[in-house]
């Protein structure tokens, strides 16, 4: 079970409309369908999923460093990361989520820390 902080991060990430993220600054919880100032440029669903997944990884790096028992997959799913990135076709967890975290074995690099420290 995710702790309170991870649950709140995941809720914000999942709640955000990432479809125009590269084109404008928008507040937390942005939804284009409720925005009178929406632009014409939007990402495809796959592109928006890539941004959401990268945001999840950046946040998960800090959370995993703080708590070695942090469940990366549970967090990714709670953030709305698509199943194609979190699970195999047969339903098992795949290695994609772990691959986005800077870690070697059980050692998780600190926030801002490079892999060649």
C-alpha positions as CSV (number, residue, x, y, z in Angstrom):
1,X,0.0,0.0,0.0
2,X,1.3,3.4,-1.0
3,X,2.1,5.9,1.8
4,X,0.1,9.1,2.1
5,X,2.7,11.2,0.2
6,X,3.0,8.7,-2.7
7,X,-0.7,8.5,-2.9
8,X,-1.0,12.2,-3.2
9,X,1.7,12.5,-5.8
10,X,0.0,9.7,-7.8
11,X,-3.4,11.5,-7.6
12,X,-1.9,14.7,-8.9
13,X,-0.1,13.0,-11.8
14,X,-3.1,10.9,-12.7
15,X,-5.5,13.9,-12.5
16,X,-3.5,16.1,-14.9
17,X,-4.2,16.4,-18.7
18,X,-0.8,15.9,-20.2
19,X,-1.9,16.4,-23.8
20,X,-0.6,20.0,-24.1
21,X,2.2,19.9,-21.5
22,X,5.1,20.8,-23.9
23,X,3.3,23.8,-25.3
24,X,2.2,25.8,-22.2
25,X,2.5,26.2,-18.5
26,X,-0.6,25.0,-16.9
27,X,-1.6,24.6,-13.3
28,X,-1.8,21.4,-11.3
29,X,-5.0,19.5,-12.2
30,X,-5.3,21.1,-15.6
31,X,-8.0,19.6,-17.9
32,X,-8.2,20.9,-21.5
33,X,-12.0,20.3,-21.7
34,X,-12.5,22.8,-18.8
35,X,-9.9,25.4,-20.0
36,X,-11.0,28.5,-21.9
37,X,-7.4,29.2,-22.8
38,X,-6.5,26.0,-24.6
39,X,-4.2,26.1,-27.5
40,X,-4.5,24.2,-30.8
41,X,-1.5,22.0,-30.3
42,X,-2.0,18.7,-28.5
43,X,0.0,15.5,-28.2
44,X,-1.2,12.1,-29.3
45,X,-2.3,9.8,-26.5
46,X,1.0,7.9,-26.7
47,X,3.0,11.2,-26.4
48,X,1.0,12.3,-23.4
49,X,1.5,8.9,-21.8
50,X,5.3,9.3,-22.3
51,X,5.2,12.6,-20.4
52,X,3.0,11.1,-17.6
53,X,5.4,8.2,-17.3
54,X,8.5,10.4,-17.2
55,X,6.9,12.5,-14.5
56,X,6.0,9.3,-12.6
57,X,9.7,8.2,-12.8
58,X,11.1,11.5,-11.6
59,X,8.8,11.4,-8.6
60,X,9.3,7.7,-8.0
61,X,13.1,8.2,-7.9
62,X,12.8,10.4,-4.9
63,X,10.1,8.2,-3.2
64,X,12.1,5.0,-3.8
65,X,15.3,6.6,-2.5
66,X,13.4,7.6,0.7
67,X,11.8,4.2,1.1
68,X,13.6,1.1,-0.3
69,X,10.3,-0.9,0.1
70,X,8.4,1.6,-2.1
71,X,6.3,-0.3,-4.7
72,X,7.2,1.2,-8.1
73,X,4.5,-0.7,-9.9
74,X,1.7,0.2,-7.6
75,X,2.8,3.8,-7.9
76,X,3.0,3.7,-11.7
77,X,-0.5,2.2,-11.9
78,X,-1.9,4.8,-9.4
79,X,-0.4,7.6,-11.6
80,X,-2.3,6.4,-14.6
81,X,0.7,5.0,-16.5
82,X,-0.7,2.7,-19.2
83,X,-0.7,-1.0,-18.6
84,X,1.5,-1.6,-21.7
85,X,4.3,0.0,-19.7
86,X,3.7,-1.7,-16.4
87,X,2.7,-5.3,-17.3
88,X,3.3,-8.0,-19.8
89,X,0.6,-9.3,-22.1
90,X,0.1,-12.2,-19.8
91,X,-0.5,-9.9,-16.8
92,X,2.8,-10.1,-15.0
93,X,4.9,-7.1,-14.1
94,X,7.5,-6.2,-16.7
95,X,10.8,-4.5,-16.2
96,X,10.0,-1.2,-17.8
97,X,9.1,0.7,-14.6
98,X,12.3,-0.4,-12.8
99,X,14.4,0.4,-15.9
100,X,13.4,4.1,-15.4
101,X,14.8,4.3,-11.9
102,X,18.5,5.0,-11.3
103,X,19.4,2.0,-9.2
104,X,21.9,-0.8,-9.1
105,X,20.7,-3.9,-7.3
106,X,19.2,-2.6,-4.1
107,X,21.1,0.7,-4.2
108,X,18.8,3.6,-5.3
109,X,20.8,6.7,-6.3
110,X,19.9,9.8,-4.4
111,X,17.8,12.6,-6.0
112,X,20.0,14.5,-8.4
113,X,22.7,11.9,-8.1
114,X,24.3,10.5,-11.3
115,X,24.8,6.8,-12.0
116,X,28.6,7.3,-12.1
117,X,29.1,8.7,-8.6
